[in-house]
């Protein structure tokens, strides 16, 4: 990776000593956590920690994605991150994807408040919902089936904001409808479409739904988050999801992201990057550069 410039398109920071920020999800007990045991990351993860994890990698910029900060005052997280970027010698994070809840009547006000900060580039509200396996539900309901949520989504328009869309394969048809309704908004699919299982039937269905979503020209994909559901995660078990995502969306519409420190529960920053390069070894250096930074 020495010659490849890297923009990490998705990482998190949190300061558990900051009275203005709170992350209840980090405090859940083992067995109740979304995946694995959060004990190893149940501590402040500051910019210095991220820089240490990513050391010796050619990181030129980074994108901070909202870290599920308790959502009553989401602009607090943005203010904290902007201050970091303005005062730290690294200038990281260079872009901020903030939280806003489109089910709330005040969402336009929240978006306005976020946009007071110069590094704001987009919004994420996690939509992942699985009524059959509640432990996999981040969202409290399937928001894309709520007409008022879909109507409220209009407030993201004309603000030059992208939307990070985090969903499962069974939600992708609704995502197609949303992306078509708001075809002037850039949607960024998070975590490779969150594949949960590795059975042949599951992968085929995931691929079919990813193909439908990729037909929306305003949707691009992040190759990330591939260790979240598989306790036996390896580079080889990940290979098919990486290769298929690139095949479906194309080089121009794919980007790599670390999902650190969450991914650090399973793999080091360096090993993850080395693994991705191994999977993509047949690609030209110019194509690698597109995926990793351009």
DOLUMVO-326377 format. One line per field, with one value per residue: y, z, x of N, C-alpha, C in turn. Coordinates in Angstrom, 1 decimal. Atoms other than C-alpha are relative to their C-alpha. Layout:
BEGIN
n.c2 <- Y:...
n.c3 <- Z:...
n.c1 <- X:...
ca.c2 <- Y:...
ca.c3 <- Z:...
ca.c1 <- X:...
c.c2 <- Y:...
c.c3 <- Z:...
c.c1 <- X:...
// end
This chain:
BEGIN
n.c2 <- -1.2:-1.2:-1.0:-0.3:-0.9:0.6:-0.8:0.9:-0.6:0.4:0.4:-0.7:-0.5:-0.4:-0.4:0.3:-1.0:-1.2:0.0:-0.4:1.2:1.2:1.2:1.1:1.3:0.5:0.5:1.2:1.1:1.0:0.8:-0.9:-0.9:0.3:1.2:0.1:-0.6:-1.4:-0.4:-0.5:-1.4:-0.8:-1.0:-1.1:0.2:-1.4:-0.2:0.6:1.5:0.3:-0.2:1.1:1.2:-0.1:-0.5:0.6:0.1:-1.3:-0.6:-1.4:-0.7:1.0:-0.3:0.5:0.3:-0.1:1.2:0.4:-0.9:-0.1:-0.9:-1.1:-1.2:0.5:-1.0:0.0:0.8:-0.8:-1.1:0.6:0.4:-1.2:-0.5:0.9:-0.2:-1.3:-0.3:1.0:-0.2:0.9:-0.6:1.0:0.5:-1.0:0.0:0.5:0.5:-0.2:0.7:-0.7:0.9:-0.6:0.2:-1.1:-1.2:-1.0:0.5:-1.1:-0.8:0.7:-0.1:-1.4:-0.2:0.7:-0.7:-1.1:0.5:0.1:1.4:0.9:0.4:0.9:0.4:1.4:0.6:1.4:0.6:1.5:0.5:1.4:0.4:1.4:0.1:-1.3:-0.3:-0.7:-1.3:-1.2:-1.0:0.4:0.5:0.0:-1.4:-0.2:0.3:-1.0:-1.0:-1.3:-0.1:-0.2:-1.4:-0.9:0.1:-1.1:-1.1:0.1:-0.6:-1.4:-0.3:0.5:1.0:1.4:0.9:1.3:0.9:1.3:0.8:1.4:0.3:0.1:-1.4:-0.7:-0.4:-1.3:-0.9:-0.3:-0.9:-1.2:-0.6:-0.5:-1.2:-1.1:0.4:-1.1:0.2:1.0:1.0:0.7:1.3:0.4:1.3:1.1:0.6:0.7:1.4:0.6:1.4:0.4:1.1:-0.3:-0.6:-1.3:-0.8:-0.2:-1.0:-1.3:-0.5:-0.5:-1.2:-1.0:-0.3:-0.9:-1.3:-0.6:-0.6:-1.4:-0.6:-0.9:0.9:0.5:1.1:0.1:1.4:-0.1:0.7:1.4:1.0:-0.3:1.0:1.3:0.2:0.6:-0.9:0.0:-0.7:0.8:0.0:-1.3:-0.2:0.0:-1.3:-1.1:0.1:-0.2:-1.4:-0.7:0.4:-0.5:-1.5:-0.6:-0.7:-1.4:-0.2:0.7:-0.6:0.8:-0.6:0.8:0.2:0.1:1.1:1.1:1.1:0.4:1.2:1.2:0.0:-1.2:-0.9:0.5:1.3:-0.2:-0.6:1.0:1.0:-0.6:0.0:1.3:0.3:-0.8:0.0:0.0:-1.4:-0.9:-0.9:-1.2:0.4:0.0:-1.4:-0.5:0.6:-0.3:-1.4:-1.0
n.c3 <- 0.0:-0.2:1.1:0.1:-0.9:-0.6:-0.7:-0.8:0.2:-1.1:-1.3:-1.1:-1.2:-1.1:-1.3:-1.1:-1.1:0.4:-0.6:1.0:0.9:-0.7:0.9:-0.8:0.7:-0.4:-1.4:-0.1:-0.5:1.0:0.3:0.4:1.0:1.4:0.3:-0.8:-1.3:0.1:-1.1:0.5:0.5:-1.0:-0.5:1.0:1.2:0.4:1.2:-0.2:0.1:1.4:0.7:-0.4:0.7:1.4:0.2:1.1:1.2:0.7:-0.2:0.3:-0.6:-0.6:-0.2:-1.3:0.2:-1.3:-0.8:-0.8:-1.2:-0.4:1.0:-0.5:0.4:0.9:0.5:-0.9:0.5:1.1:-0.5:-0.5:1.2:0.8:-0.9:0.2:1.4:0.1:-0.9:0.0:1.0:1.1:0.6:0.0:1.3:1.0:0.3:-1.0:0.3:-1.3:-0.2:-0.1:0.0:0.9:-0.5:-0.9:0.7:0.0:0.7:0.8:-0.9:-0.3:1.2:0.1:-1.1:0.5:1.1:-0.5:-0.1:1.4:0.5:0.2:1.4:0.2:-1.2:-0.1:-1.0:0.3:0.4:-0.1:-0.8:0.3:-1.0:-0.2:-0.9:-0.6:-0.5:1.1:0.3:-0.5:0.0:-0.8:1.0:1.4:0.4:1.4:0.2:-0.6:1.0:-0.6:0.0:1.4:0.4:-0.7:0.6:1.0:-0.6:0.3:1.3:0.2:-1.0:0.4:-1.0:0.4:-1.1:-0.2:-0.2:-0.6:0.1:0.4:1.4:0.2:0.0:1.2:0.9:-0.5:0.3:1.5:0.1:-0.6:0.9:1.2:-0.3:-0.3:0.9:-0.1:-1.3:0.0:-1.1:-0.2:-0.6:-1.0:-0.4:1.1:-0.1:-1.3:0.1:-1.3:0.1:1.1:0.7:1.4:0.3:-0.5:0.8:1.3:-0.2:-0.3:1.3:0.8:-0.6:0.3:1.4:0.2:-0.6:0.8:1.2:-0.3:0.2:-1.1:-1.2:0.0:-1.0:-0.8:-0.3:-1.4:-1.0:0.4:-1.1:-1.1:-0.3:0.2:-1.1:0.6:1.0:0.6:1.3:1.0:-0.1:0.4:1.5:0.9:-0.2:0.5:1.5:0.6:-0.2:1.0:1.3:0.1:0.0:0.8:-0.7:-0.2:-1.0:-1.3:-0.9:-1.2:-1.3:-1.1:-1.1:-1.3:-0.6:-0.1:0.7:-0.8:-0.9:0.8:0.9:-0.1:1.1:1.1:0.6:0.9:1.3:0.7:0.5:1.2:1.1:0.5:0.7:1.2:0.6:1.5:0.5:0.3:-1.0:0.2:-0.5:-1.4:-0.5:0.0:-1.2:-1.3:-0.4:1.0
n.c1 <- 0.8:-0.9:0.2:1.5:0.5:1.2:1.0:0.8:1.3:1.0:-0.5:0.7:-0.7:0.9:-0.6:0.9:-0.1:0.6:1.4:1.0:0.2:0.4:0.2:0.6:-0.1:-1.3:0.1:0.8:-0.8:-0.3:1.2:1.1:-0.6:0.3:-0.9:-1.1:-0.1:-0.5:-0.9:-1.3:0.1:0.8:-0.9:-0.1:-0.8:-0.3:-0.7:-1.3:0.2:0.2:-1.2:-0.9:0.5:-0.2:-1.4:-0.7:0.9:-0.1:1.3:-0.2:1.2:0.9:1.4:0.6:1.4:0.7:-0.3:1.2:0.1:1.4:0.4:0.7:-0.7:-1.0:-0.9:-1.2:-1.1:-0.6:-0.7:-1.3:-0.8:-0.6:-1.1:-1.2:-0.6:-0.6:-1.1:-1.0:-0.9:0.4:1.2:1.0:0.6:0.2:1.4:0.9:1.4:0.6:1.3:1.2:1.1:1.0:1.3:0.3:0.5:-1.0:-1.2:-0.6:-0.8:-1.2:-0.8:-0.5:-1.0:-1.2:-0.7:-0.8:-1.3:-0.5:-0.4:1.2:0.2:1.1:0.9:0.3:0.9:0.0:1.3:0.0:1.1:0.3:1.0:-0.2:-1.2:0.0:-1.3:-0.7:0.6:-0.5:1.1:1.1:1.0:-0.4:0.3:0.3:1.4:0.8:0.2:-0.4:-1.4:-0.4:0.3:-0.9:-1.4:-0.1:-0.8:-1.4:-0.2:-0.5:-1.0:-1.3:-0.3:0.3:0.7:-0.6:1.1:-0.5:1.1:-0.2:0.4:1.4:0.4:-0.6:1.1:0.5:-1.0:0.1:1.1:-0.4:-1.0:0.7:0.8:-1.0:-1.1:-1.0:-0.8:-1.0:0.2:-1.3:0.3:-1.0:-0.4:0.2:1.3:0.1:0.3:0.0:-0.3:-0.9:0.6:0.1:1.3:-0.1:-0.8:0.7:1.1:-0.7:-0.5:1.2:0.5:-1.1:0.0:1.2:-0.3:-1.1:0.6:0.2:-1.3:-0.4:-0.5:-1.4:-0.1:-1.2:-0.5:-0.4:0.9:0.2:-0.2:0.9:0.9:-0.7:-1.0:-1.2:-0.4:-1.3:-0.1:0.6:1.5:0.5:-0.4:1.1:0.8:-0.8:0.0:1.3:0.4:-0.7:0.6:1.3:0.0:-1.1:-1.1:0.3:1.0:-0.4:-1.0:-0.4:0.1:-0.5:1.0:-0.7:-0.7:0.9:-0.6:-1.2:0.4:-0.3:-1.2:-0.7:0.2:-0.9:0.4:1.2:-0.4:-0.8:1.0:0.7:-0.9:-0.2:1.3:0.0:-1.4:0.1:0.4:-1.0:-0.3:0.9:1.3:-0.2:0.0:1.4:0.8:-0.6:0.0:0.5
ca.c2 <- 0.0:2.3:4.1:4.2:7.3:6.5:8.5:6.5:7.0:5.7:5.8:6.9:8.8:9.2:10.8:9.1:11.8:14.5:15.5:16.8:13.4:10.1:6.6:4.3:1.5:1.1:0.2:-2.8:-6.1:-9.0:-11.1:-8.1:-6.3:-6.1:-8.3:-9.5:-8.0:-4.2:-4.3:-3.6:-0.4:0.7:3.5:6.8:6.5:9.8:11.2:10.1:6.5:6.5:7.9:5.2:2.5:3.8:4.6:3.8:3.8:6.5:8.2:11.6:12.4:10.8:10.9:10.7:9.0:9.7:7.2:6.7:9.6:9.8:11.6:14.2:16.8:15.4:18.7:18.4:15.6:17.8:20.7:18.5:17.0:20.4:21.6:18.6:19.2:22.9:22.5:19.2:19.2:16.3:18.4:15.1:14.4:16.3:15.5:14.8:12.7:13.7:12.3:13.6:11.8:12.3:11.0:14.2:17.4:19.5:17.7:20.8:22.8:20.1:20.0:23.8:23.6:20.9:23.1:25.8:23.6:23.7:20.0:18.7:16.7:14.3:12.7:9.2:7.7:4.0:2.2:-1.4:-3.2:-6.9:-7.9:-11.6:-11.1:-8.2:-8.4:-7.1:-4.1:-0.8:1.2:1.1:0.5:0.1:3.8:3.5:2.0:5.0:7.5:10.5:9.6:9.3:12.7:14.3:13.1:16.0:18.3:16.9:18.3:21.5:21.3:19.7:16.8:13.1:10.3:7.3:4.5:1.5:-1.3:-5.1:-6.8:-7.3:-3.5:-2.7:-2.6:0.2:1.8:1.7:3.5:6.1:6.7:7.1:9.5:11.6:11.1:14.5:13.1:11.1:7.9:6.1:2.4:1.5:-1.6:-3.5:-3.9:-5.5:-9.2:-11.3:-14.8:-16.8:-19.5:-19.8:-18.9:-15.8:-14.6:-15.0:-13.0:-10.3:-10.1:-9.8:-7.0:-5.2:-5.3:-3.7:-0.9:-0.3:0.5:3.8:6.0:8.2:5.2:4.4:1.7:1.6:-1.6:-1.9:-3.5:-7.0:-8.6:-7.5:-10.6:-13.4:-14.7:-16.6:-13.6:-14.0:-12.2:-15.2:-15.3:-11.6:-12.0:-12.7:-9.6:-7.3:-8.7:-8.8:-5.2:-4.0:-6.0:-4.7:-1.0:-0.6:0.9:4.4:3.9:2.0:3.3:1.6:2.4:1.1:1.3:1.7:1.3:-1.1:-3.2:-3.3:-5.9:-8.4:-7.2:-4.6:-1.6:-2.8:-6.3:-5.1:-2.9:-5.7:-8.1:-5.7:-5.3:-9.0:-9.4:-6.6:-7.6:-8.0:-4.4:-1.8:0.7:3.5:1.5:0.9:4.7:5.3:2.9:4.0:7.8:9.3
ca.c3 <- 0.0:0.2:-3.1:-2.5:-1.0:1.4:2.4:5.2:4.3:7.6:11.1:14.5:17.6:21.0:24.3:27.2:29.5:27.6:29.5:26.3:24.5:25.5:23.8:25.5:22.9:24.1:27.6:26.8:28.3:26.4:24.8:24.4:22.1:18.4:17.8:20.0:23.2:23.4:26.4:24.4:22.9:26.0:26.5:24.9:21.3:20.5:17.5:18.9:19.2:15.6:14.4:16.3:14.8:11.3:11.7:8.8:6.4:3.8:5.3:3.7:4.9:6.9:7.2:10.6:10.5:13.4:16.2:17.5:20.0:22.0:19.6:21.8:20.9:17.8:17.0:20.1:18.4:15.3:17.3:19.1:15.8:14.1:17.1:16.7:13.0:13.6:16.4:15.9:13.8:11.6:10.6:10.9:10.4:7.2:6.7:9.0:8.4:11.2:12.7:12.1:12.7:9.8:11.9:14.0:13.1:13.9:11.4:9.2:12.2:13.1:9.5:9.6:12.9:11.5:8.5:10.7:10.8:7.7:7.6:7.4:4.2:4.9:7.3:8.6:10.3:10.6:9.0:9.6:10.8:11.0:12.7:12.4:14.3:16.6:17.9:14.4:14.5:14.9:14.0:16.2:13.1:9.4:8.6:4.9:5.2:7.1:4.7:7.1:7.4:3.6:3.2:5.8:4.0:1.5:4.0:3.0:-0.5:-1.7:1.1:-0.7:1.8:1.0:3.0:4.4:4.1:6.3:5.6:5.1:1.8:2.5:2.8:-0.6:-2.6:-0.3:-0.7:-4.5:-4.1:-1.8:-4.1:-7.1:-5.3:-4.2:-7.2:-6.6:-3.3:-3.2:-1.2:0.2:1.0:4.3:5.1:1.8:2.4:5.8:4.7:7.8:6.6:4.2:2.9:-0.9:-0.9:1.3:-0.9:-4.1:-2.6:-1.3:-4.8:-6.5:-4.2:-4.5:-8.3:-8.1:-5.8:-8.1:-11.0:-9.1:-10.4:-7.3:-5.0:-4.3:-2.0:0.9:1.2:5.0:8.1:6.8:10.2:12.1:11.8:11.2:14.4:12.1:10.0:7.6:4.5:2.5:3.9:3.0:-0.6:-2.3:-0.8:-1.8:-5.4:-6.0:-4.7:-7.1:-10.0:-9.3:-8.6:-10.6:-9.6:-9.9:-7.4:-4.6:-1.7:1.1:4.8:8.0:10.4:13.2:16.1:15.8:13.2:15.6:17.7:14.9:13.0:13.1:10.8:8.9:8.5:7.2:4.6:3.7:3.3:1.0:-1.1:-1.4:-2.5:-5.0:-6.2:-9.8:-10.1:-11.7:-9.4:-10.9:-10.0:-6.5:-6.1:-7.1:-4.4:-1.7:-2.1:-5.4
ca.c1 <- 0.0:3.1:2.2:-1.6:-3.0:-5.8:-8.9:-10.5:-14.2:-15.7:-14.3:-15.5:-14.2:-15.7:-14.7:-16.4:-15.2:-16.9:-20.1:-21.7:-21.5:-23.0:-22.9:-25.3:-24.8:-21.2:-22.4:-24.5:-23.4:-21.8:-24.5:-26.7:-24.3:-24.9:-21.9:-19.2:-18.1:-17.7:-15.4:-12.3:-13.7:-15.7:-13.2:-12.5:-11.2:-9.6:-7.9:-4.5:-5.8:-7.0:-3.7:-1.8:-4.0:-3.5:0.2:2.5:-0.5:-0.6:-3.7:-4.1:-7.7:-10.5:-14.3:-15.9:-19.3:-21.7:-20.9:-24.5:-24.0:-27.3:-29.5:-31.1:-28.4:-26.6:-25.0:-22.8:-20.9:-20.4:-19.2:-16.6:-15.4:-15.0:-13.0:-10.7:-10.2:-9.5:-7.0:-5.2:-2.1:-3.4:-6.5:-8.4:-11.3:-11.5:-15.2:-18.1:-21.2:-23.5:-26.7:-30.2:-33.5:-35.9:-38.8:-38.6:-40.4:-37.4:-35.1:-34.7:-33.5:-31.0:-29.7:-29.3:-27.4:-25.0:-24.3:-22.9:-19.8:-17.6:-16.6:-20.1:-20.6:-23.4:-26.0:-26.4:-29.5:-29.0:-31.9:-30.9:-34.0:-34.7:-38.0:-37.1:-33.8:-34.3:-30.7:-29.6:-31.9:-30.2:-33.3:-36.4:-38.6:-38.4:-38.3:-38.4:-41.9:-43.1:-44.6:-44.0:-40.3:-40.0:-41.7:-39.5:-36.4:-37.1:-35.3:-31.9:-32.5:-30.7:-28.2:-25.3:-25.5:-25.1:-26.9:-25.1:-27.6:-27.0:-29.4:-29.8:-30.4:-34.1:-34.4:-32.8:-36.0:-37.3:-33.9:-34.3:-37.6:-36.1:-33.1:-35.4:-37.7:-34.7:-32.6:-30.8:-29.3:-26.1:-26.7:-23.6:-24.3:-22.6:-20.7:-21.1:-24.8:-24.3:-24.1:-25.0:-24.4:-22.3:-24.7:-24.9:-28.6:-27.9:-25.1:-27.1:-30.0:-27.6:-26.1:-29.5:-30.6:-27.2:-27.6:-31.1:-29.7:-26.7:-29.1:-29.7:-26.9:-27.0:-25.9:-22.3:-20.9:-18.5:-16.4:-16.3:-17.8:-17.2:-16.3:-19.4:-21.5:-19.0:-17.3:-14.9:-14.1:-11.2:-9.9:-11.0:-14.5:-14.8:-13.4:-16.7:-18.5:-15.6:-15.3:-19.0:-19.5:-16.8:-18.3:-21.8:-21.1:-17.9:-14.6:-15.9:-18.6:-16.7:-14.7:-12.8:-13.4:-11.9:-14.9:-12.4:-12.3:-15.3:-13.5:-10.5:-12.5:-11.6:-8.6:-5.8:-5.9:-2.8:-4.0:-7.4:-5.7:-3.2:-6.2:-8.1:-5.0:-4.6:-8.3:-7.8:-4.3:-5.5:-6.6:-4.5:-2.8:-5.0:-8.1:-6.8:-6.2:-9.9:-11.2:-8.8:-8.9:-10.2
c.c2 <- 1.3:1.1:0.4:1.0:-0.4:1.2:-1.0:0.6:-0.3:-0.4:0.8:0.4:0.2:0.3:-0.3:0.9:1.4:0.1:0.4:-1.1:-1.2:-1.1:-1.2:-1.4:-0.7:-0.7:-1.3:-1.2:-1.0:-0.9:0.8:0.9:-0.5:-1.1:0.1:0.6:1.4:0.4:0.7:1.4:0.8:1.0:1.1:-0.4:1.4:0.0:-0.7:-1.5:-0.4:0.1:-1.1:-1.3:0.0:0.4:-0.9:-0.4:1.4:0.7:1.5:0.8:-1.1:0.6:-0.6:-0.2:-0.1:-1.4:-0.4:0.7:0.1:1.1:1.2:1.3:-0.4:1.0:0.1:-0.8:0.8:1.1:-0.5:-0.4:1.2:0.6:-0.8:0.4:1.4:0.2:-1.1:0.1:-0.9:0.6:-1.1:0.3:1.1:0.2:-0.6:-0.4:-0.1:-0.7:1.0:-1.1:0.6:-0.4:1.2:1.3:1.1:-0.3:1.1:0.9:-0.7:0.0:1.4:0.2:-0.8:0.8:1.3:-0.4:-0.4:-1.4:-0.9:-0.3:-0.9:-0.3:-1.5:-0.2:-1.4:-0.5:-1.5:-0.5:-1.5:-0.6:-1.5:-0.3:1.3:0.4:0.8:1.3:1.1:1.0:-0.6:-0.5:0.1:1.3:0.2:-0.5:1.0:1.2:1.4:0.1:0.2:1.4:1.0:0.0:1.1:1.1:-0.1:0.6:1.4:0.4:-0.5:-1.1:-1.4:-0.7:-1.3:-0.9:-1.4:-0.9:-1.5:-0.2:0.0:1.4:0.7:0.4:1.3:1.0:0.5:1.1:1.4:0.8:0.6:1.2:1.2:-0.2:1.2:-0.1:-1.1:-1.0:-0.9:-1.3:-0.4:-1.5:-1.1:-0.6:-0.9:-1.5:-0.7:-1.4:-0.4:-1.3:0.4:0.7:1.5:0.9:0.3:1.0:1.4:0.6:0.5:1.4:1.2:0.5:0.9:1.4:0.7:0.6:1.5:0.7:0.9:-0.8:-0.5:-0.9:0.2:-1.5:0.1:-0.8:-1.5:-1.1:0.1:-1.2:-1.4:-0.2:-0.7:0.8:-0.2:0.8:-0.9:-0.1:1.3:0.2:0.2:1.3:1.2:-0.1:0.2:1.5:0.8:-0.3:0.7:1.5:0.6:0.7:1.4:0.3:-0.8:0.7:-0.9:0.8:-1.0:-0.5:-0.2:1.0:-1.3:-1.2:-0.6:-1.2:-1.3:0.0:1.4:0.8:-0.4:-1.3:0.1:0.6:-1.0:-1.0:0.5:0.0:-1.4:-0.4:0.8:0.0:0.0:1.3:0.8:1.0:1.2:-0.3:-0.1:1.4:0.5:-0.5:0.5:1.5:0.9:0.0
c.c3 <- 0.0:-1.0:-0.1:1.0:0.5:0.7:0.7:0.0:1.1:1.2:1.1:1.1:1.1:1.3:1.1:1.2:-0.3:0.5:-1.0:-1.0:0.8:-1.1:0.7:-0.6:0.4:1.4:0.2:0.3:-1.1:-0.1:-0.4:-1.1:-1.4:-0.6:0.9:1.3:-0.1:1.0:-0.5:-0.6:0.9:0.7:-1.0:-1.2:-0.6:-1.3:0.0:-0.1:-1.5:-0.8:0.3:-0.7:-1.5:-0.3:-1.1:-1.2:-0.6:0.1:-0.3:0.5:0.6:0.1:1.3:-0.3:1.4:0.8:1.0:1.4:0.3:-0.8:0.4:-0.4:-1.0:-0.4:0.9:-0.5:-1.2:0.5:0.6:-1.1:-0.7:0.8:-0.1:-1.3:-0.1:0.8:0.0:-1.2:-1.3:-0.9:-0.2:1.0:-0.9:-0.5:1.1:-0.6:1.4:0.1:-0.1:-0.2:-0.8:0.4:0.9:-0.8:-0.1:-0.9:-0.8:0.9:0.4:-1.2:-0.1:1.0:-0.3:-1.0:0.4:0.1:-1.4:-0.5:-0.2:-1.5:-0.2:1.3:0.0:1.1:-0.3:-0.1:0.2:1.0:-0.4:1.1:0.3:1.0:0.6:0.5:-1.1:-0.3:0.7:0.2:0.8:-0.8:-1.4:-0.6:-1.4:-0.4:0.6:-0.9:0.5:0.0:-1.4:-0.4:0.7:-0.5:-1.0:0.6:-0.3:-1.4:0.0:1.1:-0.3:1.0:-0.6:1.2:0.0:0.3:0.4:0.2:-0.3:-1.4:-0.2:0.0:-1.3:-1.0:0.5:-0.2:-1.4:-0.1:0.6:-0.9:-1.3:0.3:0.2:-0.8:-0.2:1.2:-0.3:1.2:0.0:0.8:1.0:0.1:-0.9:0.1:1.1:-0.2:1.3:0.0:-1.3:-0.8:-1.5:-0.3:0.5:-1.0:-1.4:0.2:0.2:-1.4:-0.9:0.4:-0.2:-1.5:-0.3:0.5:-0.9:-1.3:0.3:-0.1:1.1:1.3:-0.3:1.2:0.8:0.3:1.4:0.8:-0.2:1.1:1.0:0.4:0.0:1.1:-0.5:-1.2:-0.5:-1.3:-1.0:0.0:-0.5:-1.5:-0.9:0.1:-0.6:-1.6:-0.6:0.0:-1.1:-1.4:-0.2:-0.1:-0.9:0.8:0.4:1.1:1.3:0.7:1.2:1.3:1.1:1.0:1.3:1.0:0.1:-0.7:0.8:1.0:-0.7:-0.7:0.2:-1.3:-1.1:-0.6:-0.8:-1.3:-0.8:-0.7:-1.2:-1.2:-0.6:-0.8:-1.3:-0.8:-1.5:-0.6:-0.3:1.2:-0.1:0.5:1.6:0.6:0.0:1.2:1.3:0.3:-1.0:0.0
c.c1 <- 0.9:-0.3:-1.4:-0.4:-1.3:-0.8:-0.9:-1.4:-1.0:0.8:-0.7:1.1:-1.0:0.9:-1.0:0.1:-0.6:-1.5:-1.0:-0.3:-0.2:-0.2:-0.5:0.3:1.3:-0.1:-0.8:0.9:0.3:-1.2:-1.2:0.5:-0.3:0.8:1.2:-0.1:0.6:1.0:1.3:-0.1:-0.9:0.9:0.1:0.9:0.2:0.8:1.4:0.0:-0.2:1.3:1.0:-0.4:0.4:1.5:0.7:-0.8:0.0:-1.4:0.2:-1.2:-0.9:-1.4:-0.5:-1.5:-0.6:0.1:-1.2:0.1:-1.5:-0.6:-0.8:0.6:1.1:1.0:1.2:1.2:0.7:0.9:1.4:0.9:0.6:1.1:1.3:0.7:0.7:1.2:1.1:0.9:-0.3:-1.1:-1.1:-1.1:-0.3:-1.5:-0.8:-1.3:-0.7:-1.3:-1.2:-1.1:-1.2:-1.5:-0.5:-0.4:1.0:1.3:0.7:0.9:1.3:1.0:0.7:1.2:1.3:0.8:0.7:1.5:0.6:0.4:-1.1:-0.2:-1.2:-0.7:-0.1:-1.1:0.0:-1.4:-0.1:-1.1:-0.3:-1.0:0.1:1.2:0.2:1.4:0.8:-0.7:0.7:-1.2:-1.2:-1.2:0.5:-0.4:-0.4:-1.4:-1.0:-0.1:0.4:1.5:0.5:-0.2:1.0:1.4:0.2:0.9:1.5:0.3:0.5:0.9:1.4:0.4:-0.3:-0.7:0.7:-1.2:0.5:-1.2:0.4:-0.5:-1.5:-0.6:0.3:-1.0:-0.6:1.1:0.0:-1.1:0.4:1.0:-0.6:-0.8:0.9:1.2:1.1:0.9:1.0:-0.2:1.3:-0.4:1.1:0.3:-0.4:-1.4:-0.2:-0.3:0.2:0.5:0.7:-0.5:-0.1:-1.3:0.0:0.8:-0.6:-1.1:0.6:0.4:-1.1:-0.5:1.1:-0.1:-1.2:0.4:1.0:-0.6:-0.3:1.4:0.5:0.3:1.4:0.2:1.3:0.4:0.5:-0.9:-0.2:0.3:-1.1:-0.9:0.6:1.0:1.3:0.5:1.4:0.0:-0.7:-1.5:-0.6:0.1:-1.3:-0.9:0.8:0.0:-1.3:-0.4:0.7:-0.6:-1.3:0.0:1.0:1.0:-0.3:-0.9:0.3:1.1:0.3:-0.1:0.4:-1.0:0.7:-0.6:-0.9:0.7:1.3:-0.3:0.4:1.3:0.7:-0.2:0.9:-0.4:-1.3:0.4:0.8:-1.0:-0.7:0.9:0.2:-1.3:0.0:1.3:0.0:-0.3:1.2:0.2:-0.9:-1.4:0.0:-0.1:-1.4:-0.7:0.5:0.0:-0.8:-1.5
// end
